[in-house]
Amino acid sequence: MTIVETEFAGASEGARDLKALPKGHLHLHLEAGMRPGTLIAMCEALALEIPQTSGFVGFTEFGLCYRALLTVLREPENLQRLIDEIFEDQAADGVAYAELGVSPTFYAEVYGSIDAALEKLVEFAEVASRRHGVAYGLMPTVDRTASAEQAIAVATAAAGFAGRGVVSLGLANDERGFPCRDFAEAFAIARAAGLQSTPHAGELVGPESVREAIDDLGADRVLHGVRAIEDTTLVAELAERGIPLDVCPTSNVLLDVVGSLEEHPLPRLLAAGVRCSINADDPILFGPNIRAEYEACRATLGLTDEQLAACAWTSIETTLAPDEVKADAKARIDAWLAA
């Protein structure tokens, strides 16, 4: 498998500039938002071997590559640099609101506890958000391959930061053998605190995983969720209830969820009335950033500017972004379409 590296110099002649389209980035895992050059520089400074970021085959190898990124982030200054550069990159791509998936358990040992790690992540994100003019929310993420006790600890910590930078609770890692229902208690804690339920589902497991995310975890948004396309009844329900999918096209290709970008179900989901946002997932491992994903959806999937604008509005409107951020984004999306 070859990582898809797509570079876009800008909008094609006569096309609306996709950088100018205000968008939310809702499915972006913190560590994999690292710039390749930054990873190299941090490894050299720490005399570490540069980890592999391409050439993996399948989800298990992908997960090992992802974990290797953590080796350079035990230094607080490196974590702060990573977060600052992520926000700088989002601003450059026209992102108005970023919802970062963070795993405070990765940093609990460094900072002393899950709560202390989450406090530091919020602190760094708040500074970067103000510096680069990108609104944000954090999505503490439960590892579905870890214990139920750890899931409850992450959810409890996340609930404690509701209204203070944390907006949702995620669920990630390998779906196979780790059903959503095992984490119902953790997500009940998060929802009681006013956080959105935003689990991964419908990636490595079929539509039954999406159904569990909705029924067992009360999902407000489903990260990935594209295998819902295999169940027409479920697709109709997603459309009727307005439950959005935070879709990552290139990720789905490189992790063998779909055979090729041309086969991606995003156009069919949109045609069926399912609300979808477009996201990059893990740019350092998959290649494209969010603007390149939008470009690919236009060029390869044939999405119209009206569809792209609808995806951009979904990526703002369906979140807990501040009302003023939503109002400003809506006005600018409408202006982008009218241009």
Backbone as numpy.savetxt, mean C-alpha at the origin, in Angstrom:
# Nx Ny Nz CAx CAy CAz Cx Cy Cz
12.12 -15.16 -13.59 11.28 -13.98 -13.59 12.16 -12.74 -13.59
11.75 -11.77 -14.34 12.51 -10.54 -14.44 11.70 -9.40 -13.87
12.32 -8.61 -13.04 11.63 -7.45 -12.50 11.34 -6.48 -13.62
10.10 -5.99 -13.63 9.71 -5.02 -14.64 10.21 -3.65 -14.21
11.11 -3.11 -14.99 11.64 -1.77 -14.71 11.10 -0.85 -15.80
10.18 0.00 -15.47 9.56 0.86 -16.46 9.85 2.31 -16.12
10.42 3.03 -17.06 10.72 4.44 -16.85 9.84 5.25 -17.79
9.21 6.27 -17.24 8.41 7.16 -18.05 8.98 8.56 -17.92
9.33 9.16 -19.05 9.88 10.51 -19.02 8.79 11.53 -18.73
7.54 11.17 -18.95 6.44 12.08 -18.71 5.27 11.68 -19.56
4.26 12.51 -19.58 3.07 12.20 -20.35 3.38 12.25 -21.83
2.76 11.36 -22.61 2.93 11.40 -24.05 2.28 12.65 -24.60
2.68 13.04 -25.80 2.22 14.29 -26.38 0.68 14.33 -26.44
0.12 15.40 -25.90 -1.33 15.57 -25.93 -2.06 14.92 -24.78
-1.40 14.09 -24.00 -2.06 13.40 -22.89 -1.96 14.24 -21.61
-2.95 14.09 -20.76 -2.89 14.77 -19.47 -1.73 14.21 -18.66
-1.05 15.08 -17.95 0.12 14.70 -17.14 -0.35 13.98 -15.88
0.05 12.75 -15.72 -0.40 11.96 -14.57 0.28 12.38 -13.27
1.38 13.09 -13.35 1.95 13.66 -12.12 1.00 14.69 -11.54
0.31 15.42 -12.41 -0.58 16.49 -11.96 -1.91 15.98 -11.43
-2.16 14.69 -11.54 -3.39 14.10 -11.02 -3.22 13.82 -9.54
-3.94 14.51 -8.65 -3.80 14.24 -7.21 -4.25 12.82 -6.91
-3.47 12.13 -6.13 -3.78 10.72 -5.88 -3.37 10.33 -4.46
-4.00 9.30 -3.95 -3.56 8.71 -2.71 -2.72 7.48 -3.00
-1.77 7.20 -2.13 -0.98 5.98 -2.26 -1.28 5.16 -1.00
-2.12 4.15 -1.15 -2.69 3.45 0.00 -2.09 2.08 0.25
-1.34 1.57 -0.69 -0.77 0.23 -0.57 0.72 0.34 -0.86
1.45 0.80 0.15 2.89 1.02 0.06 3.53 0.58 1.36
4.33 -0.47 1.29 5.00 -0.98 2.48 6.28 -0.20 2.73
6.44 0.27 3.95 7.48 1.23 4.30 8.86 0.83 3.79
9.34 -0.33 4.19 10.73 -0.69 3.90 10.99 -0.77 2.40
9.99 -1.22 1.64 10.17 -1.39 0.19 9.93 -0.10 -0.58
9.70 1.00 0.14 9.67 2.31 -0.50 11.05 2.93 -0.58
12.06 2.17 -0.18 13.44 2.67 -0.19 13.97 2.84 -1.61
14.73 3.91 -1.81 15.40 4.11 -3.09 16.56 3.13 -3.23
16.77 2.55 -4.40 17.91 1.63 -4.56 19.24 2.27 -4.18
19.44 3.51 -4.56 20.69 4.19 -4.22 20.88 4.37 -2.73
19.78 4.59 -2.04 19.84 4.72 -0.58 20.21 3.40 0.07
19.65 2.31 -0.42 20.00 1.00 0.11 21.49 0.74 -0.05
22.02 1.04 -1.21 23.46 0.83 -1.45 24.29 1.69 -0.51
23.91 2.97 -0.37 24.67 3.87 0.49 24.64 3.43 1.95
23.48 2.99 2.41 23.37 2.55 3.80 24.16 1.28 4.04
24.13 0.36 3.10 24.90 -0.87 3.24 26.39 -0.59 3.26
26.83 0.30 2.40 28.26 0.64 2.37 28.69 1.29 3.67
27.86 2.17 4.20 28.21 2.86 5.45 28.29 1.90 6.62
27.49 0.83 6.58 27.47 -0.15 7.67 28.31 -1.39 7.37
29.02 -1.35 6.24 29.85 -2.48 5.80 29.03 -3.77 5.70
27.83 -3.64 5.13 26.93 -4.78 4.95 26.87 -5.17 3.48
26.62 -6.44 3.25 26.41 -6.89 1.88 25.08 -6.34 1.37
25.06 -5.87 0.14 23.85 -5.31 -0.44 22.87 -6.45 -0.72
21.68 -6.40 -0.14 20.74 -7.52 -0.32 20.16 -7.57 -1.73
19.72 -8.73 -2.11 19.09 -8.95 -3.40 17.73 -8.25 -3.44
17.45 -7.53 -4.52 16.15 -6.90 -4.67 15.46 -7.29 -5.98
16.01 -8.27 -6.69 15.39 -8.74 -7.92 15.78 -10.20 -8.12
15.12 -10.84 -9.09 15.44 -12.22 -9.42 14.78 -13.25 -8.53
13.90 -12.80 -7.60 13.21 -13.76 -6.74 12.12 -14.47 -7.54
11.79 -15.66 -7.09 10.74 -16.45 -7.74 9.71 -16.83 -6.68
8.50 -16.33 -6.82 7.44 -16.69 -5.90 7.44 -15.87 -4.63
6.37 -16.03 -3.85 6.16 -15.20 -2.67 7.17 -15.47 -1.56
7.57 -16.72 -1.38 8.50 -17.05 -0.29 9.84 -16.35 -0.50
10.39 -16.43 -1.70 11.66 -15.75 -1.99 11.48 -14.23 -1.90
10.36 -13.74 -2.36 10.06 -12.32 -2.24 10.12 -11.89 -0.78
9.50 -12.68 0.11 9.49 -12.34 1.52 10.88 -12.28 2.13
11.75 -13.17 1.69 13.13 -13.15 2.18 13.86 -11.89 1.72
13.62 -11.49 0.48 14.22 -10.25 -0.03 13.72 -9.05 0.77
12.42 -9.07 1.08 11.84 -7.96 1.84 12.49 -7.87 3.23
12.58 -8.98 3.91 13.14 -8.98 5.27 14.59 -8.50 5.27
15.31 -8.78 4.18 16.72 -8.36 4.11 16.87 -6.85 4.15
15.84 -6.12 3.74 15.90 -4.65 3.76 16.01 -4.12 5.19
15.57 -4.92 6.15 15.57 -4.46 7.54 16.97 -4.30 8.11
17.96 -4.93 7.49 19.30 -4.92 8.07 19.88 -3.52 8.20
19.46 -2.60 7.33 20.04 -1.25 7.38 19.19 -0.29 8.19
18.05 -0.74 8.71 17.11 0.19 9.35 17.10 0.11 10.86
18.02 -0.62 11.42 18.12 -0.66 12.87 18.70 0.65 13.41
19.35 1.41 12.54 19.88 2.72 12.92 18.76 3.76 12.78
18.40 4.46 13.85 17.29 5.42 13.78 17.45 6.46 12.67
18.68 6.92 12.44 18.86 7.93 11.40 18.55 7.37 10.02
18.78 6.08 9.84 18.45 5.46 8.55 16.94 5.33 8.36
16.24 4.98 9.43 14.79 4.90 9.35 14.19 6.27 9.07
14.73 7.28 9.73 14.23 8.64 9.49 14.51 9.07 8.05
15.69 8.76 7.55 16.02 9.10 6.16 15.08 8.40 5.19
14.82 7.12 5.44 13.91 6.37 4.57 12.55 7.04 4.49
11.99 7.38 5.64 10.65 7.96 5.67 10.65 9.33 4.98
11.67 10.13 5.22 11.74 11.43 4.56 11.80 11.28 3.04
12.61 10.36 2.56 12.74 10.17 1.12 11.47 9.60 0.51
10.76 8.75 1.24 9.48 8.24 0.73 8.52 9.40 0.49
8.42 10.31 1.45 7.50 11.44 1.28 7.97 12.36 0.15
9.26 12.54 0.02 9.77 13.34 -1.09 9.39 12.70 -2.43
9.51 11.39 -2.52 9.17 10.68 -3.75 7.67 10.73 -4.03
6.85 10.65 -2.98 5.40 10.74 -3.19 5.03 12.12 -3.72
5.63 13.15 -3.16 5.35 14.51 -3.65 5.73 14.64 -5.12
6.84 14.04 -5.51 7.29 14.12 -6.90 6.35 13.40 -7.86
5.58 12.44 -7.34 4.64 11.67 -8.17 3.22 12.20 -8.12
3.01 13.32 -7.43 1.68 13.91 -7.36 0.78 13.29 -6.32
1.35 12.66 -5.30 0.56 12.05 -4.23 0.13 13.13 -3.24
-1.16 13.18 -2.98 -1.70 14.14 -2.01 -1.81 13.54 -0.61
-1.97 12.21 -0.56 -2.16 11.52 0.72 -1.49 10.15 0.63
-0.61 9.86 1.57 0.08 8.57 1.62 -0.33 7.83 2.89
-0.72 6.57 2.72 -1.04 5.72 3.86 -0.01 4.60 3.89
0.97 4.75 4.77 2.12 3.84 4.79 1.83 2.61 5.63
2.08 1.44 5.06 2.02 0.20 5.83 3.29 0.06 6.64
3.15 0.01 7.96 4.31 -0.08 8.85 4.17 -1.29 9.76
5.28 -1.89 10.10 5.31 -3.05 10.99 6.13 -2.70 12.23
5.48 -2.16 13.27 6.24 -1.74 14.45 6.97 -2.88 15.13
6.52 -4.12 14.91 7.23 -5.25 15.51 8.66 -5.37 14.98
8.89 -4.89 13.75 10.25 -4.93 13.19 11.23 -4.10 14.03
10.70 -3.09 14.71 11.56 -2.11 15.39 11.37 -2.12 16.91
10.57 -3.07 17.40 10.27 -3.09 18.83 11.53 -3.30 19.67
12.44 -4.14 19.17 13.67 -4.40 19.94 14.55 -3.16 19.99
14.63 -2.43 18.89 15.47 -1.22 18.84 14.94 -0.15 19.78
13.61 0.06 19.78 13.03 1.16 20.54 12.45 0.74 21.88
12.41 -0.54 22.15 12.02 -1.01 23.48 10.65 -1.64 23.58
9.75 -1.33 22.64 8.41 -1.91 22.66 7.71 -1.59 21.35
6.60 -2.28 21.11 5.80 -1.98 19.91 5.28 -0.55 19.97
4.81 -0.13 21.14 4.29 1.23 21.29 5.37 2.27 21.04
6.55 2.05 21.57 7.64 3.01 21.37 8.07 3.07 19.92
8.09 1.93 19.26 8.44 1.91 17.84 7.40 2.66 17.02
6.14 2.45 17.33 5.07 3.13 16.59 5.13 4.63 16.84
5.43 5.03 18.05 5.57 6.45 18.35 6.68 7.08 17.51
7.78 6.37 17.34 8.89 6.89 16.54 8.50 6.96 15.07
7.79 5.97 14.57 7.34 5.99 13.18 6.41 7.17 12.93
5.51 7.43 13.86 4.62 8.58 13.73 5.41 9.88 13.75
6.37 9.97 14.65 7.20 11.18 14.75 7.92 11.46 13.43
8.56 10.45 12.86 9.30 10.64 11.61 8.35 10.99 10.46
7.19 10.33 10.43 6.24 10.58 9.35 5.66 11.99 9.44
5.40 12.45 10.65 4.84 13.79 10.83 5.81 14.86 10.31
7.08 14.70 10.63 8.09 15.66 10.16 8.19 15.64 8.64
8.24 14.44 8.07 8.38 14.31 6.61 7.13 14.83 5.90
5.96 14.58 6.47 4.72 15.06 5.88 4.71 16.58 5.78
5.09 17.24 6.83 5.12 18.70 6.82 6.18 19.23 5.87
7.30 18.58 5.84 8.40 19.05 5.00 8.05 18.98 3.52
7.38 17.92 3.11 7.15 17.68 1.68 5.71 17.95 1.24
4.85 18.34 2.16 3.50 18.73 1.79 2.62 17.59 1.34
2.81 16.41 1.92 1.98 15.25 1.60 1.29 14.79 2.89
-0.04 14.82 2.90 -0.77 14.33 4.07 -0.53 12.84 4.24
-0.70 12.35 5.45 -0.37 10.94 5.69 -1.26 10.31 6.74
-1.27 9.00 6.73 -1.78 8.17 7.81 -0.91 6.93 7.86
-0.78 6.33 9.02 -0.02 5.08 9.14 -0.97 3.90 9.31
-0.58 2.79 8.71 -1.33 1.54 8.78 -0.45 0.49 9.47
-0.45 0.43 10.80 0.26 -0.67 11.46 -0.28 -2.00 10.94
0.64 -2.91 10.69 0.26 -4.12 9.97 0.56 -5.37 10.78
-0.44 -6.21 10.89 -0.32 -7.49 11.58 0.30 -8.51 10.62
1.25 -9.29 11.13 1.84 -10.39 10.36 0.97 -11.62 10.56
0.33 -12.06 9.48 -0.63 -13.16 9.62 0.06 -14.49 9.87
1.39 -14.56 9.74 2.10 -15.80 10.04 2.62 -15.83 11.49
2.41 -14.73 12.22 2.84 -14.66 13.61 1.67 -15.05 14.52
1.86 -14.92 15.82 0.86 -15.39 16.78 -0.31 -14.43 16.90
-1.43 -14.96 17.39 -2.60 -14.13 17.68 -2.28 -13.12 18.76
-1.42 -13.49 19.70 -1.03 -12.56 20.77 -0.30 -11.35 20.20
0.59 -11.58 19.23 1.28 -10.46 18.61 0.30 -9.58 17.84
-0.65 -10.20 17.16 -1.65 -9.44 16.42 -2.43 -8.53 17.35
-2.81 -9.04 18.49 -3.56 -8.23 19.45 -2.68 -7.11 20.00
-1.40 -7.38 20.22 -0.49 -6.34 20.70 -0.35 -5.21 19.68
-0.24 -5.56 18.39 -0.13 -4.54 17.35 -1.43 -3.75 17.27
-2.57 -4.44 17.32 -3.86 -3.75 17.24 -4.06 -2.82 18.43
-3.67 -3.27 19.61 -3.82 -2.44 20.80 -2.96 -1.19 20.71
-1.72 -1.37 20.22 -0.84 -0.21 20.04 -1.42 0.74 19.01
-1.91 0.20 17.90 -2.50 1.03 16.84 -3.70 1.81 17.38
-4.55 1.14 18.16 -5.72 1.80 18.73 -5.31 2.97 19.62
-4.19 2.83 20.30 -3.71 3.89 21.17 -3.25 5.12 20.42
-2.99 4.97 19.12 -2.55 6.09 18.30 -3.64 6.56 17.35
-4.86 6.07 17.53 -5.97 6.55 16.70 -6.14 8.05 16.90
-6.22 8.78 15.80 -6.30 10.23 15.88 -4.97 10.91 16.07
-3.92 10.12 16.15 -2.56 10.68 16.34 -1.60 10.12 15.29
-2.07 10.04 14.06 -1.22 9.60 12.97 -1.54 8.22 12.44
-2.22 7.40 13.23 -2.59 6.05 12.80 -4.05 6.06 12.37
-4.34 5.46 11.20 -5.68 5.54 10.64 -6.29 4.17 10.32
-5.48 3.12 10.31 -5.99 1.82 9.87 -5.14 0.70 10.46
-5.68 -0.52 10.35 -4.94 -1.72 10.74 -4.88 -2.64 9.54
-3.66 -3.06 9.19 -3.46 -3.95 8.05 -3.17 -5.37 8.48
-3.20 -6.26 7.51 -2.89 -7.67 7.71 -2.15 -8.13 6.47
-0.92 -8.60 6.63 -0.08 -8.92 5.47 0.65 -10.24 5.69
1.41 -10.62 4.70 2.20 -11.83 4.60 1.34 -12.94 3.97
1.84 -14.13 3.95 1.27 -15.23 3.16 -0.13 -15.60 3.64
-1.10 -15.48 2.74 -2.49 -15.84 3.07 -2.67 -17.34 3.27
-1.86 -18.14 2.58 -2.08 -19.59 2.54 -1.91 -20.22 3.92
-2.99 -20.74 4.45 -2.95 -21.37 5.76 -3.15 -20.42 6.92
-3.37 -19.13 6.63 -3.52 -18.13 7.69 -4.76 -17.29 7.40
-5.94 -17.83 7.61 -7.18 -17.16 7.22 -7.47 -15.91 8.06
-8.25 -15.03 7.48 -8.59 -13.77 8.15 -9.26 -13.99 9.50
-10.06 -15.01 9.61 -10.84 -15.22 10.83 -9.97 -15.37 12.07
-8.71 -15.78 11.88 -7.82 -15.95 13.02 -7.46 -14.61 13.67
-7.78 -13.50 13.00 -7.37 -12.19 13.50 -8.56 -11.30 13.81
-9.73 -11.93 13.97 -10.95 -11.16 14.20 -10.86 -10.33 15.47
-10.27 -10.87 16.53 -10.20 -10.13 17.79 -9.34 -8.89 17.64
-8.21 -9.01 16.97 -7.33 -7.86 16.77 -8.05 -6.77 15.98
-8.75 -7.15 14.93 -9.41 -6.14 14.11 -10.61 -5.54 14.82
-11.24 -6.28 15.71 -12.33 -5.71 16.51 -11.79 -4.60 17.41
-10.60 -4.78 17.95 -9.97 -3.75 18.78 -9.73 -2.49 17.95
-9.21 -2.67 16.74 -8.91 -1.52 15.88 -10.18 -0.79 15.47
-11.20 -1.54 15.06 -12.44 -0.90 14.61 -13.11 -0.15 15.76
-13.05 -0.70 16.97 -13.64 -0.03 18.13 -12.97 1.31 18.41
-11.71 1.44 18.00 -10.98 2.69 18.20 -11.19 3.67 17.05
-11.99 3.26 16.05 -12.26 4.14 14.91 -11.30 3.99 13.75
-10.46 2.97 13.80 -9.53 2.73 12.70 -10.21 1.95 11.58
-9.77 2.17 10.35 -10.26 1.37 9.24 -9.63 -0.02 9.27
-10.39 -0.99 8.79 -9.91 -2.36 8.63 -9.43 -2.51 7.18
-8.12 -2.78 7.02 -7.53 -2.77 5.68 -6.62 -3.99 5.47
-7.18 -5.19 5.49 -6.36 -6.40 5.34 -6.01 -6.70 3.89
-4.86 -7.35 3.69 -4.56 -8.00 2.42 -5.49 -9.21 2.27
-5.98 -9.43 1.07 -6.78 -10.62 0.79 -6.92 -10.74 -0.72
-7.22 -11.96 -1.17 -7.46 -12.16 -2.59 -6.24 -11.94 -3.45
-5.08 -12.35 -2.92 -3.82 -12.27 -3.67 -3.34 -13.69 -3.95
-2.85 -14.38 -2.93 -2.38 -15.76 -3.09 -3.51 -16.77 -2.91
-4.60 -16.34 -2.32 -5.78 -17.18 -2.13 -6.93 -16.52 -2.89
-7.89 -17.31 -3.33 -8.95 -16.84 -4.20 -10.00 -15.97 -3.53
-11.17 -15.85 -4.16 -12.21 -14.94 -3.67 -12.69 -15.25 -2.27
-12.51 -16.50 -1.82 -12.93 -16.83 -0.45 -12.15 -16.01 0.58
-10.93 -15.62 0.23 -10.13 -14.78 1.13 -10.72 -13.38 1.22
-11.17 -12.86 0.11 -11.81 -11.54 0.11 -13.11 -11.59 0.91
-13.87 -12.66 0.73 -15.10 -12.84 1.50 -14.81 -12.85 2.99
-13.77 -13.56 3.42 -13.40 -13.58 4.84 -13.01 -12.19 5.34
-12.27 -11.45 4.52 -11.84 -10.11 4.92 -13.05 -9.22 5.21
-14.08 -9.37 4.39 -15.28 -8.57 4.57 -16.10 -9.07 5.76
-16.35 -10.37 5.80 -17.25 -10.93 6.81 -16.62 -11.04 8.19
-15.35 -11.45 8.24 -14.71 -11.71 9.53 -13.97 -10.50 10.09
-13.48 -9.63 9.22 -12.69 -8.48 9.68 -13.37 -7.14 9.42
-14.54 -7.16 8.80 -15.24 -5.91 8.52 -14.43 -4.97 7.65
-13.80 -5.50 6.63 -12.88 -4.71 5.82 -13.54 -3.47 5.24
-12.92 -2.31 5.48 -13.34 -1.06 4.85 -12.73 -0.94 3.46
-11.51 -1.44 3.32 -10.83 -1.55 2.03 -10.11 -2.89 2.04
-9.93 -3.47 0.86 -9.18 -4.72 0.75 -7.92 -4.44 -0.07
-6.78 -4.75 0.50 -5.52 -4.57 -0.22 -5.30 -5.77 -1.14
-5.11 -5.50 -2.39 -5.15 -6.46 -3.50 -6.61 -6.78 -3.80
-7.10 -7.95 -3.42 -8.49 -8.29 -3.63 -8.86 -8.65 -5.06
-7.85 -8.69 -5.95 -8.17 -8.83 -7.38 -8.74 -10.19 -7.74
-8.52 -11.19 -6.89 -9.06 -12.51 -7.22 -10.56 -12.61 -6.93
-11.12 -11.53 -6.46 -12.58 -11.45 -6.39 -13.20 -11.63 -7.76
-12.44 -11.30 -8.81 -12.94 -11.40 -10.17 -13.40 -12.82 -10.50
-12.93 -13.80 -9.73 -13.29 -15.19 -9.99 -14.69 -15.55 -9.48
-15.33 -14.62 -8.78 -16.65 -14.87 -8.19 -17.56 -13.69 -8.55
-18.44 -13.89 -9.51 -19.28 -12.78 -9.99 -20.21 -12.25 -8.91
-20.65 -13.12 -8.01 -21.52 -12.67 -6.92 -20.76 -11.75 -5.98
-19.53 -12.10 -5.68 -18.70 -11.27 -4.81 -18.39 -9.94 -5.48
-18.09 -9.95 -6.76 -17.82 -8.71 -7.47 -19.03 -7.79 -7.39
-20.20 -8.34 -7.59 -21.42 -7.53 -7.52 -21.61 -6.95 -6.12
-21.27 -7.73 -5.10 -21.41 -7.23 -3.73 -20.42 -6.12 -3.44
-19.18 -6.29 -3.88 -18.18 -5.23 -3.69 -18.66 -3.93 -4.33
-19.21 -4.05 -5.54 -19.70 -2.86 -6.23 -20.87 -2.23 -5.50
-21.82 -3.07 -5.06 -23.01 -2.56 -4.39 -22.67 -1.89 -3.07
-21.76 -2.48 -2.33 -21.42 -1.95 -1.01 -20.34 -0.88 -1.06
-19.74 -0.68 -2.22 -18.72 0.35 -2.36 -17.43 0.04 -1.63
-17.13 -1.25 -1.42 -15.89 -1.64 -0.75 -14.77 -1.61 -1.77
-13.78 -0.73 -1.58 -12.73 -0.58 -2.60 -11.60 -1.60 -2.46
-10.94 -1.81 -3.58 -9.74 -2.65 -3.63 -8.54 -1.75 -3.90
-7.50 -1.91 -3.10 -6.25 -1.16 -3.30 -5.32 -2.03 -4.12
-5.33 -1.82 -5.43 -4.76 -2.74 -6.41 -3.32 -2.36 -6.76
-2.48 -3.37 -6.97 -1.07 -3.19 -7.31 -0.75 -4.02 -8.55
-0.93 -3.48 -9.75 -0.84 -4.30 -10.97 0.50 -4.99 -11.16
1.61 -4.27 -11.06 2.91 -4.89 -11.32 3.23 -5.96 -10.28
2.91 -5.70 -9.04 3.10 -6.70 -7.98 2.38 -7.99 -8.33
1.15 -7.87 -8.81 0.37 -9.06 -9.15 1.00 -9.86 -10.26
1.67 -9.19 -11.19 2.35 -9.89 -12.28 3.58 -10.62 -11.74
4.38 -9.93 -10.96 5.66 -10.49 -10.54 5.53 -11.55 -9.44
4.40 -11.59 -8.77 4.16 -12.64 -7.79 3.18 -13.69 -8.32
3.01 -13.70 -9.64 2.26 -14.75 -10.33 0.79 -14.82 -9.94
0.24 -13.69 -9.53 -1.21 -13.63 -9.28 -1.95 -13.58 -10.61
-1.36 -12.88 -11.58 -1.87 -12.85 -12.95 -0.71 -13.19 -13.89
-1.05 -13.65 -15.09 -0.02 -14.10 -16.01 0.76 -12.98 -16.65
0.12 -11.85 -16.87 0.77 -10.71 -17.51 -0.01 -9.46 -17.17
0.60 -8.31 -17.39 -0.11 -7.07 -17.12 -1.34 -6.94 -18.01
-1.21 -7.39 -19.25 -2.34 -7.32 -20.18 -3.56 -8.10 -19.68
-3.33 -9.13 -18.86 -4.42 -9.96 -18.35 -4.98 -9.46 -17.02
-4.45 -8.38 -16.50 -4.85 -7.93 -15.17 -6.34 -7.60 -15.14
-7.04 -8.01 -14.07 -8.50 -7.82 -14.03 -8.95 -6.41 -13.67
-8.05 -5.46 -13.46 -8.47 -4.12 -13.06 -9.53 -3.53 -14.00
-9.35 -3.57 -15.32 -10.40 -3.00 -16.18 -11.75 -3.68 -16.00
-11.76 -5.00 -15.79 -13.02 -5.71 -15.62 -13.67 -5.37 -14.27
-12.86 -5.20 -13.25 -13.39 -4.81 -11.95 -14.03 -3.43 -12.03
-13.35 -2.49 -12.68 -13.90 -1.15 -12.82 -15.19 -1.17 -13.64
-15.19 -1.95 -14.72 -16.39 -2.04 -15.57 -17.57 -2.60 -14.80
-17.29 -3.45 -13.80 -18.35 -4.04 -12.98 -18.80 -3.11 -11.86
-18.18 -1.94 -11.75 -18.56 -0.98 -10.74 -17.81 -1.06 -9.44
-16.74 -1.86 -9.38 -15.93 -1.97 -8.17 -14.98 -0.78 -8.09
-14.96 -0.13 -6.97 -14.04 1.00 -6.76 -12.64 0.46 -6.52
-11.67 1.02 -7.20 -10.28 0.57 -7.07 -9.34 1.76 -7.00
-8.29 1.62 -6.20 -7.17 2.55 -6.25 -5.98 1.84 -6.88
-5.02 2.63 -7.36 -3.83 2.10 -8.04 -2.63 2.39 -7.15
-1.78 1.38 -6.94 -0.69 1.49 -5.97 0.54 0.73 -6.45
1.67 0.99 -5.78 2.94 0.38 -6.20 3.39 -0.76 -5.31
2.86 -0.88 -4.08 3.16 -1.99 -3.19 4.60 -1.94 -2.66
5.58 -2.38 -3.46 6.97 -2.50 -3.02 7.91 -2.06 -4.14
8.06 -0.76 -4.35 8.79 -0.28 -5.54 10.22 -0.78 -5.67
10.96 -0.92 -4.57 12.35 -1.33 -4.70 12.46 -2.78 -5.19
11.40 -3.56 -4.99 11.41 -4.96 -5.40 10.69 -5.18 -6.73
9.69 -4.35 -7.02 8.89 -4.57 -8.22 9.22 -3.60 -9.36
9.84 -2.46 -9.06 10.25 -1.54 -10.11 9.49 -0.24 -10.13
8.25 -0.23 -10.63 7.55 1.05 -10.83 7.17 1.74 -9.53
7.20 3.08 -9.57 6.60 3.87 -8.51 5.14 4.10 -8.87
4.42 4.87 -8.07 2.98 4.99 -8.29 2.65 5.69 -9.60
3.42 6.71 -9.97 3.10 7.37 -11.23 3.31 6.42 -12.41
4.36 5.60 -12.34 4.59 4.62 -13.40 3.48 3.58 -13.45
2.90 3.25 -12.29 1.76 2.32 -12.29 0.56 2.95 -13.01
0.32 4.21 -12.75 -0.77 4.90 -13.46 -0.48 4.93 -14.96
0.76 5.21 -15.33 1.12 5.23 -16.75 0.88 3.86 -17.39
1.25 2.80 -16.67 1.06 1.45 -17.20 -0.42 1.12 -17.34
-1.22 1.57 -16.39 -2.66 1.33 -16.48 -3.27 2.05 -17.67
-2.72 3.19 -18.00 -3.18 3.91 -19.19 -2.68 3.23 -20.46
-1.37 2.95 -20.51 -0.76 2.49 -21.76 -1.05 1.02 -22.06
-1.03 0.18 -21.03 -1.16 -1.26 -21.25 -2.57 -1.77 -21.00
-3.22 -1.26 -19.96 -4.57 -1.72 -19.65 -5.64 -0.90 -20.35
-5.24 0.21 -20.94 -6.19 1.01 -21.70 -7.17 1.80 -20.87
-6.84 2.09 -19.61 -7.75 2.89 -18.80 -7.82 4.31 -19.35
-9.03 4.83 -19.40 -9.22 6.20 -19.86 -8.84 7.18 -18.75
-8.70 8.45 -19.11 -8.41 9.45 -18.10 -9.55 9.56 -17.09
-10.78 9.35 -17.54 -11.91 9.36 -16.62 -11.79 8.22 -15.61
-11.37 7.05 -16.06 -11.18 5.92 -15.14 -10.02 6.17 -14.20
-8.93 6.73 -14.71 -7.78 7.03 -13.86 -8.14 8.08 -12.82
-8.92 9.07 -13.21 -9.36 10.08 -12.25 -10.27 9.47 -11.19
-11.12 8.52 -11.61 -11.99 7.84 -10.65 -11.17 7.03 -9.65
-10.12 6.36 -10.14 -9.23 5.62 -9.24 -8.53 6.56 -8.28
-8.11 7.72 -8.78 -7.44 8.69 -7.92 -8.39 9.20 -6.83
-9.64 9.46 -7.20 -10.61 9.93 -6.20 -10.92 8.82 -5.20
-11.03 7.59 -5.66 -11.22 6.47 -4.73 -10.08 6.42 -3.72
-8.86 6.67 -4.19 -7.69 6.58 -3.32 -7.63 7.69 -2.28
-8.47 8.69 -2.41 -8.55 9.76 -1.42 -9.84 9.64 -0.61
-10.96 9.51 -1.31 -12.28 9.60 -0.69 -12.56 8.46 0.26
-12.01 7.27 0.00 -12.34 6.08 0.81 -11.43 5.91 2.02
-10.65 6.91 2.34 -9.71 6.86 3.47 -10.19 7.75 4.60
-9.41 7.81 5.66 -9.65 8.74 6.75 -8.77 9.98 6.62
-8.39 10.32 5.41 -7.65 11.57 5.18 -8.49 12.74 5.67
-7.86 13.81 6.12 -8.61 14.97 6.61 -9.57 15.52 5.55
-10.67 16.09 6.01 -11.68 16.62 5.10 -11.11 17.66 4.15
-10.20 18.49 4.65 -9.64 19.52 3.79 -8.75 18.94 2.69
-8.09 17.82 2.99 -7.30 17.13 1.98 -8.22 16.55 0.90
-9.34 15.97 1.33 -10.29 15.41 0.37 -10.89 16.49 -0.52
-11.28 17.61 0.08 -11.90 18.68 -0.69 -10.92 19.26 -1.72
-9.69 19.47 -1.30 -8.68 20.01 -2.22 -8.38 19.02 -3.34
-8.24 17.74 -3.00 -7.96 16.74 -4.02 -9.10 16.63 -5.02
-10.35 16.64 -4.54 -11.50 16.55 -5.44 -11.52 17.72 -6.42
-11.27 18.90 -5.92 -11.27 20.08 -6.79 -10.18 19.97 -7.85
-9.01 19.48 -7.45 -7.89 19.39 -8.40 -8.07 18.23 -9.38
-8.70 17.14 -8.93 -9.01 16.04 -9.86 -10.01 16.52 -10.92
-11.04 17.23 -10.49 -12.03 17.76 -11.44 -11.36 18.71 -12.42
-10.46 19.54 -11.93 -9.76 20.49 -12.80 -8.86 19.76 -13.78
-8.23 18.67 -13.32 -7.36 17.87 -14.20 -8.17 17.28 -15.36
-9.36 16.78 -15.06 -10.21 16.23 -16.10 -10.72 17.31 -17.05
-10.97 18.49 -16.51 -11.52 19.56 -17.34 -10.46 20.23 -18.21
-9.20 20.00 -17.90 -8.12 20.68 -18.64 -8.11 20.25 -20.11
